[in-house]
Amino acid sequence: MNDHHETEQDAVPQSAAEIWESRYADSDRVWTGKVNGVLADIAGALAPGNALDLGCGEGGDAVWLAQQGWHATGVDLSPTAVERGRRAAQSAGIPASALNLIAADLATWEPSQTYDLVTCSYLHSWPISFPRDEILRRATDYVAPGGHLIVTSHAEAPPWANAAHHTDHEFPTPESELNALELEPHKWEIITSELRTRETVGPDGKTAVLRDVVIHARRIE
Ligand SMILES: C[S@@+](CC[C@H](N)C(=O)[O-])C[C@H]1O[C@@H](n2cnc3c(N)ncnc32)[C@H](O)[C@@H]1O
């Protein structure tokens, strides 16, 4: 008989990387695999070039970008999520040259080039905090002159969220997101900075209306 009883403390992962990895490893799929509406809406009107998706998860947005003709790179903390994105790309017939998914921590990862589009959909992490503002601010340096930055974030927790996971989470507002980005006025044109609502279906099958913070800015120089 094994007399070691796993305590709740044993089972709690310690770092954000472990938390996200176990979240992805615990299920076959966490997200829908579909592109986020805000990205489709804004990037759908842009001419394709090189794109970078920060916190790409299972690759829904990055795969969509590649399908629209972008040369897409996605970065996420979870190797399982990244591997899932690679498989989704393969199944969609996307050539390896059009999509590069990388498992890395954005707190330390640095790109070797700039991009015509840098996008970031729902880059949140709880219960462990992470240097989100610093990551967003650095993301602005990754945008090439003439390029676009799209940041979409949860403005509130969905009604089905585990309250314990969100109690300490500070949700952004359009103002706090712009403050975090520190966009220099002579270098950036702010095209959109607003709250948008979207309808979604929760795990209980019920429809809910959620609010997102949406920032879209174009780098002038
Ligand atoms: C709410 S999910 C959104 C995933 C995806 N963008 C989407 O919309 O489906 C947040 C993602 O951010 C990733 N993430 C959190 N902290 C990160 C970090 N420091 N570096 C890279 N990715 C991170 C998580 O692994 C997770 O996949």
The ligand as an ORCA input file, in Angstrom:
! r2SCAN-3c Opt
* xyz 0 1
  C      -6.291     33.526    -21.943
  S      -5.087     32.658    -22.860
  C      -5.308     33.310    -24.507
  C      -4.766     32.410    -25.588
  C      -4.984     32.905    -27.017
  N      -4.399     34.184    -27.262
  C      -6.445     32.913    -27.369
  O      -7.020     33.995    -27.473
  O      -7.014     31.815    -27.535
  C      -3.589     33.412    -22.296
  C      -2.354     32.760    -22.890
  O      -1.215     33.512    -22.465
  C      -0.160     32.604    -22.264
  N       0.816     33.249    -21.376
  C       0.609     33.677    -20.105
  N       1.752     34.197    -19.620
  C       2.684     34.104    -20.604
  C       4.061     34.447    -20.703
  N       4.711     35.010    -19.673
  N       4.716     34.193    -21.857
  C       4.064     33.604    -22.900
  N       2.768     33.263    -22.866
  C       2.084     33.495    -21.727
  C      -0.811     31.386    -21.637
  O      -0.045     30.206    -21.761
  C      -2.123     31.329    -22.435
  O      -2.001     30.493    -23.551
*
